[in-house]
Amino acid sequence: TYIFQRYRVVLEIRSGYRSSAEQAELFRTLPPGRANPPGKSNHEKGEALDYSGYSQEYNQHLAMFGLKLPFPGKEDWHIERVELSTVN
C-alpha cells in the first residue's frame, strides 16, 4: 500500500512459502546460485518472499516495515524480516 500510495506502482508477490519439493525443483532447474537447496531456504518456513517490480527506490523503504534484503545486489527481489537470521 505504501509503495502504491507513494509511487502509484502495484508490487506483486511472486513467491512466498515453498514446500521442500518446490524448493528442490527450483534448485534443480534454476542456474547455479539462484536457489538454495532444500532445507536451506527461508521460503520453506514461510519467512521470505520474492516480489516483482522491485527497484532500489522501493527497497529503500523496507526498513520502515521491519524488512530487509538479505542478499543486496544479488537478489534485490528477495525480502525477509529484519530480525530473521538467514538459514545457512
C-alpha positions as CSV (number, residue, x, y, z in Angstrom):
1,T,0.0,0.0,0.0
2,Y,2.8,2.4,0.9
3,I,4.6,1.9,-2.5
4,F,1.3,2.3,-4.3
5,Q,0.4,5.5,-2.5
6,R,3.8,7.0,-3.0
7,Y,4.7,5.8,-6.5
8,R,1.4,4.5,-8.0
9,V,3.0,1.1,-8.6
10,V,1.5,-2.2,-7.7
11,L,4.0,-4.7,-6.5
12,E,3.2,-8.4,-6.7
13,I,4.4,-11.3,-4.6
14,R,5.9,-13.9,-7.0
15,S,6.8,-16.4,-4.4
16,G,6.2,-16.8,-0.6
17,Y,6.0,-20.2,1.1
18,R,7.5,-23.1,-0.8
19,S,7.4,-26.8,0.1
20,S,10.6,-28.7,0.2
21,A,9.7,-30.4,-3.1
22,E,9.1,-27.0,-4.7
23,Q,12.4,-25.7,-3.4
24,A,14.1,-28.9,-4.7
25,E,12.6,-28.3,-8.1
26,L,13.8,-24.7,-8.2
27,F,17.3,-25.7,-7.0
28,R,17.4,-28.4,-9.8
29,T,16.1,-26.1,-12.6
30,L,17.5,-22.6,-12.0
31,P,21.0,-21.6,-12.8
32,P,23.6,-22.3,-10.1
33,G,23.4,-19.8,-7.2
34,R,19.8,-18.7,-8.0
35,A,18.1,-21.0,-5.4
36,N,19.2,-22.6,-2.2
37,P,19.0,-26.4,-1.8
38,P,16.0,-27.8,0.1
39,G,16.4,-27.2,3.9
40,K,18.4,-24.0,3.3
41,S,15.7,-21.6,2.2
42,N,13.6,-19.4,4.4
43,H,10.8,-19.7,1.9
44,E,10.3,-23.2,3.2
45,K,9.5,-21.7,6.6
46,G,7.2,-19.0,5.1
47,E,9.7,-16.4,6.3
48,A,10.7,-15.0,2.9
49,L,9.1,-13.6,-0.2
50,D,10.1,-12.6,-3.7
51,Y,8.3,-9.8,-5.4
52,S,8.0,-8.4,-8.9
53,G,8.6,-4.8,-9.9
54,Y,11.4,-4.3,-7.4
55,S,13.7,-1.4,-7.6
56,Q,16.4,0.3,-5.3
57,E,14.0,3.2,-4.9
58,Y,11.2,0.9,-3.5
59,N,13.7,-1.2,-1.5
60,Q,15.0,1.8,0.4
61,H,11.7,1.8,2.3
62,L,11.9,-1.8,3.6
63,A,13.3,-0.9,7.0
64,M,10.2,1.2,7.8
65,F,8.3,-2.1,7.8
66,G,10.9,-4.3,9.6
67,L,12.0,-5.8,6.3
68,K,15.4,-6.2,4.7
69,L,17.2,-7.5,1.6
70,P,19.4,-10.3,3.0
71,F,21.3,-10.6,-0.4
72,P,21.5,-7.0,-1.7
73,G,22.8,-6.7,-5.2
74,K,22.4,-10.4,-5.7
75,E,18.7,-10.9,-5.1
76,D,17.0,-7.5,-4.8
77,W,13.6,-9.1,-5.1
78,H,14.0,-11.4,-2.0
79,I,12.7,-9.9,1.2
80,E,12.9,-11.2,4.8
81,R,12.1,-9.7,8.3
82,V,14.9,-7.8,9.9
83,E,15.1,-10.0,13.0
84,L,15.2,-13.2,10.9
85,S,18.5,-14.8,10.5
86,T,19.1,-16.3,7.1
87,V,19.3,-20.1,7.1
88,N,22.7,-21.4,6.1
